[in-house]
Amino acid sequence: MFPYLTTERLQLRPLSIDDAQEIYLLRSDEKHNEFIDRPRATSLDDAKAFINKIEKLLSEGISYFWVVSFKNGAELIGTLTLWNFDKERNTAEIGYELLPAYYGKGIMTEALPAVLEFAFNTLKLSKIEAWTHENNVRSSALLLKFGFTRDAEAEKNRPEDVTDIIFSKKAGE
């Protein structure tokens, strides 16, 4: 059963094919993708293929992927994901994105704690990592606000061609 999460203004729900238009916007918007190293969506079919991929990962229990929307509407305004689970270390990576129209409105400041609570209290993870582009000041500030710290040890082990800053947060911090 997929874990629905709620906050004061938001609902975090599963992704569906009905979200294809907004996923396309997220994955094709030049401003939004400035700090994300991934192929850009060039069509609605690309967005649908991504949704199908996520649904497969969810069905296999490999990741969690939430659509962030306002409680009074179902339209996707952002996403949050827990993925890249390491069972031996009891860790996962967190990722998030928001449509540019919703930047600076406190959406991730409200949504992120719900996912962190789920990760630490329900999944009982011991640590969560977040990789962000070295120039993505907004993302770094969000992570610092919620007690993430720069993880020099993890950065030593990242691939040589990756310059992302790695933050982490341990359970109970």
Helices and strands as residue ranges (DSSP letters): E 5-6, E 10-14, G 17-19, H 20-28, G 32-35, H 44-59, E 64-70, E 78-86, E 91-98, G 100-102, H 107-117, I 118-122, E 127-132, H 137-145, E 149-150, H 152-156, E 165-170
